[in-house]
Amino acid sequence: MLRRFATCALLAATLPALAEKKIDPATSAGQYAAHATQEGITIAADPYDRLPKEDVFRVDYLKYNFIPIRIVVTNDTALPISLNDVRILLLPAESGKINAAEPEDVERRVEGAARRGTTIPIGPLKIHKQGKAADSKVEADFSEHEYSALAVEPHTTRAGFLFYDVQGLGQHPLNGAKLVFRQVRDSSGKEMYAFEVPLDAYLAKAPQ
């Protein structure tokens, strides 16, 4: 699920020293181990599920059982595609489905505090309004890194992160899991078939 931030967009700029290091620019989605392709569109998933890879963030999300997953979308066609209605779900091997976490979900676990701020739903999108006591590090990470592109232009790659709560899924929550993209639409507005990205393909090539 995608999100646009109304009031915390400047946090990333005001807290640069809190990030450990820069994230490398995304390459074409087909170059990542875990990807799916149809009709000239490739979508990849690159989990940041281990250190030092996860050090790019201001918060140790793995410590709190959230896995950041980099979403990379490459459009190799001559027409744009729309992600305005997209649903991006983590499907564990056993059962169920997991939506991407909200900043408040992370803050609540990190801080042990009540939900802060408000989220205004607009269709599948959510515009987040920062609460007065919002955790600045979490808000800055989401504002700077969260996937937010509503369209992918021809011959273009867009990338960003979503954060998934894997608490209770054991020591290896990605084993046998898939990231599923639904309601991707072509330039005419027609819904494409769901993209299913098997995360075992990533795990097979990830350093142990």
LUMLOKE-611504 format. One record per residue (C-alpha): residue number from 1; residue in three letters; z, x, y. Coordinates in Angstrom, 3 decimals. Each point is the difference from the previous one (the first is absolute). Example, Ala and Ser with C-alpha at 12.3 -4.5 7.8 and 13.67 -1.06 7.14 Angstrom:
2
 num residu       up     east    north
   1    ALA    7.800   12.300   -4.500
   2    SER   -0.660    1.370    3.440
//
This chain:
208
 num residu       up     east    north
   1    MET    0.000    0.000    0.000
   2    LEU   -0.951    1.374    3.377
   3    ARG    2.082    0.035    3.157
   4    ARG   -0.351    0.754    3.709
   5    PHE    2.948    1.117    2.066
   6    ALA    0.446   -1.572    3.405
   7    THR    2.801    2.037    1.518
   8    CYS    0.625    3.142   -2.070
   9    ALA   -3.407    1.678    0.239
  10    LEU    1.373    2.719    2.286
  11    LEU    2.762    1.035   -2.392
  12    ALA   -2.225    2.369   -1.948
  13    ALA   -0.958    1.794    3.207
  14    THR    3.589    0.268    1.219
  15    LEU    1.406    1.357   -3.266
  16    PRO   -2.510    2.666   -1.126
  17    ALA    2.621    2.545   -0.888
  18    LEU    1.487   -2.242   -2.682
  19    ALA   -3.057    0.178   -2.251
  20    GLU    0.010    2.941   -2.352
  21    LYS   -3.708    0.798    0.107
  22    LYS   -3.397   -1.455    0.703
  23    ILE   -1.839   -2.061   -2.575
  24    ASP   -3.382    1.399   -0.984
  25    PRO   -2.962   -2.115    1.125
  26    ALA   -1.236   -2.406   -2.655
  27    THR   -3.128    0.919   -1.916
  28    SER   -2.501   -2.427   -1.528
  29    ALA    1.811   -2.457   -2.281
  30    GLY   -2.078    1.028   -3.012
  31    GLN    1.554    3.462    0.095
  32    TYR    3.450   -1.309   -0.884
  33    ALA    0.957   -0.235   -3.674
  34    ALA    0.989   -3.676    0.145
  35    HIS   -2.805   -2.097    1.471
  36    ALA   -2.247   -2.986   -0.639
  37    THR   -3.568   -0.564    1.219
  38    GLN   -2.260   -3.021    0.327
  39    GLU   -3.092   -0.703    2.066
  40    GLY    0.281    3.212    1.994
  41    ILE    3.682   -0.477    0.872
  42    THR    2.608    2.367   -1.439
  43    ILE    3.745   -0.494    0.288
  44    ALA    2.477    2.686   -1.037
  45    ALA    3.770    0.181   -0.411
  46    ASP    1.852    3.289    0.439
  47    PRO    3.757   -0.355   -0.671
  48    TYR    2.385    2.318    1.831
  49    ASP    2.431   -0.209   -2.886
  50    ARG    1.447    3.500   -0.067
  51    LEU    1.187    2.879    2.146
  52    PRO   -1.199    1.953    1.908
  53    LYS   -2.876   -2.463    0.405
  54    GLU    2.302   -2.676    1.426
  55    ASP    1.413    2.353    2.669
  56    VAL   -2.602   -1.206    2.487
  57    PHE    2.280   -2.933    0.850
  58    ARG    3.107   -0.167    2.154
  59    VAL    1.931   -1.840   -2.736
  60    ASP    0.375    0.917   -3.680
  61    TYR   -1.361   -3.294   -1.328
  62    LEU    0.159    1.120   -3.625
  63    LYS    3.757    0.360    0.327
  64    TYR    0.172   -3.719    0.758
  65    ASN   -2.492   -1.014   -2.737
  66    PHE   -2.975   -0.611    2.264
  67    ILE   -3.284    1.717   -0.878
  68    PRO   -2.474    0.624    2.833
  69    ILE   -3.573   -0.483   -1.208
  70    ARG   -2.921    1.180    2.095
  71    ILE   -2.811   -2.537    0.086
  72    VAL   -3.495    1.429    0.554
  73    VAL   -3.018   -2.262    0.495
  74    THR   -3.540    1.389    0.223
  75    ASN   -2.957   -2.174    0.937
  76    ASP   -3.261    1.619   -1.093
  77    THR   -2.116   -3.039    0.870
  78    ALA   -1.969   -0.843    3.139
  79    LEU    2.246   -2.959    0.917
  80    PRO    3.708   -0.289    0.875
  81    ILE    2.599   -1.537   -2.296
  82    SER    3.012   -2.061    1.009
  83    LEU    3.607    0.594   -1.084
  84    ASN    1.344   -2.696    2.291
  85    ASP    1.164   -2.141   -2.957
  86    VAL    0.657    2.772   -2.501
  87    ARG    2.949   -0.124   -2.396
  88    ILE    1.082    3.345   -1.447
  89    LEU    2.380   -0.392   -2.933
  90    LEU    1.693    2.478   -2.307
  91    LEU   -0.091   -1.336   -3.567
  92    PRO    2.530    1.811   -2.223
  93    ALA   -0.836    0.568   -3.650
  94    GLU    2.492   -2.541   -1.309
  95    SER   -0.482   -3.052    2.208
  96    GLY    0.259   -1.401    3.506
  97    LYS   -1.517    1.063    3.280
  98    ILE    1.394    1.850    2.990
  99    ASN   -1.049   -0.531    3.598
 100    ALA    0.091    2.872    2.451
 101    ALA    3.405    0.427    1.630
 102    GLU    0.822   -0.950    3.569
 103    PRO    1.796    2.548    2.207
 104    GLU    3.070   -2.238   -0.142
 105    ASP    0.042    0.207   -3.806
 106    VAL    0.299    3.763    0.229
 107    GLU    2.485   -0.089    2.870
 108    ARG    2.235   -2.442   -1.841
 109    ARG    0.239    2.321   -2.984
 110    VAL    0.299    3.189    2.043
 111    GLU    2.532   -1.324    2.459
 112    GLY    1.653   -2.713   -2.061
 113    ALA   -0.332   -2.253    3.049
 114    ALA   -1.292   -3.479    0.642
 115    ARG   -3.687   -0.584    0.693
 116    ARG   -0.922    1.160    3.486
 117    GLY   -2.707   -1.321    2.265
 118    THR   -2.428   -2.795   -0.785
 119    THR   -3.391   -0.241   -1.655
 120    ILE   -2.527   -2.501    1.294
 121    PRO   -2.465   -1.068   -2.728
 122    ILE   -3.619   -0.458    1.060
 123    GLY   -1.888   -0.854   -3.163
 124    PRO    0.286    2.973   -2.373
 125    LEU    0.875    2.323    2.894
 126    LYS    3.432    0.511    1.421
 127    ILE    0.806    1.190    3.486
 128    HIS    3.338    1.742   -0.078
 129    LYS    2.337   -0.209    2.954
 130    GLN    2.501    2.828    0.122
 131    GLY    3.660   -0.976   -0.064
 132    LYS    2.389    1.725    2.350
 133    ALA    1.743    1.845   -2.823
 134    ALA   -3.128    0.813   -2.024
 135    ASP    0.027    3.296   -1.847
 136    SER   -2.283    2.140    2.147
 137    LYS   -1.063    2.329   -2.809
 138    VAL   -1.141   -2.817   -2.287
 139    GLU   -1.701   -1.829    2.859
 140    ALA   -1.759    3.196    1.091
 141    ASP   -1.251    0.712   -3.532
 142    PHE   -1.374   -3.507   -0.386
 143    SER   -1.545    0.028    3.456
 144    GLU   -1.658    3.380   -0.491
 145    HIS   -1.027   -0.135   -3.646
 146    GLU   -0.299   -3.606   -1.214
 147    TYR   -3.459   -1.192   -1.017
 148    SER   -1.293   -2.286    2.758
 149    ALA   -3.820   -0.001    0.047
 150    LEU   -1.286   -3.578   -0.042
 151    ALA   -3.604    1.101   -0.539
 152    VAL   -1.774    3.034   -1.419
 153    GLU   -3.240    0.800    1.759
 154    PRO   -3.142    1.249   -1.785
 155    HIS    0.210    3.556   -1.350
 156    THR    3.638    0.248    1.064
 157    THR    3.321    0.762   -1.701
 158    ARG    3.280   -1.581    1.105
 159    ALA    3.421    0.961   -1.321
 160    GLY    3.697   -0.715    0.382
 161    PHE    3.190   -0.581   -1.981
 162    LEU    1.756   -2.957   -1.541
 163    PHE    3.544    0.234   -1.360
 164    TYR    1.011   -1.669   -3.276
 165    ASP    3.480   -0.815   -1.250
 166    VAL    0.297    1.238   -3.589
 167    GLN    3.728   -0.405   -0.421
 168    GLY    0.830   -1.081   -3.538
 169    LEU   -3.297    1.187   -1.489
 170    GLY    1.472    3.069   -1.720
 171    GLN   -0.659    3.699    0.433
 172    HIS   -3.787   -0.304   -0.227
 173    PRO   -0.931   -3.160    1.903
 174    LEU   -3.680    0.889    0.389
 175    ASN   -0.701    0.452   -3.707
 176    GLY   -2.518   -2.645   -0.984
 177    ALA    0.093   -1.563    3.460
 178    LYS   -2.980   -1.109    2.086
 179    LEU   -0.581   -0.516    3.694
 180    VAL   -2.073   -3.151    0.481
 181    PHE   -2.000   -0.882    3.120
 182    ARG   -0.898   -3.660    0.381
 183    GLN   -2.012   -1.853    2.632
 184    VAL   -2.074    2.942    1.204
 185    ARG   -2.995   -1.617    1.701
 186    ASP   -3.532    1.227    0.637
 187    SER   -1.808   -0.311    3.339
 188    SER   -0.954   -3.612   -0.721
 189    GLY    3.595   -0.978   -0.678
 190    LYS   -0.504   -0.298   -3.755
 191    GLU    2.996    1.027   -2.045
 192    MET   -0.654    2.980   -2.267
 193    TYR    1.408    0.336   -3.480
 194    ALA    3.519    1.423   -0.061
 195    PHE    0.284    3.781   -0.022
 196    GLU    2.409    1.239   -2.684
 197    VAL    1.083    3.614    0.376
 198    PRO    1.773    1.385   -3.113
 199    LEU    2.765    2.366    1.055
 200    ASP   -0.011    1.729   -3.391
 201    ALA   -3.136    1.781    1.238
 202    TYR    2.093    1.538    2.781
 203    LEU    2.886    0.867   -2.328
 204    ALA   -2.337    1.762   -2.446
 205    LYS   -1.003    2.499    2.694
 206    ALA    3.221    0.231    2.013
 207    PRO    2.015    3.229   -0.214
 208    GLN    2.963   -0.315   -2.327
//
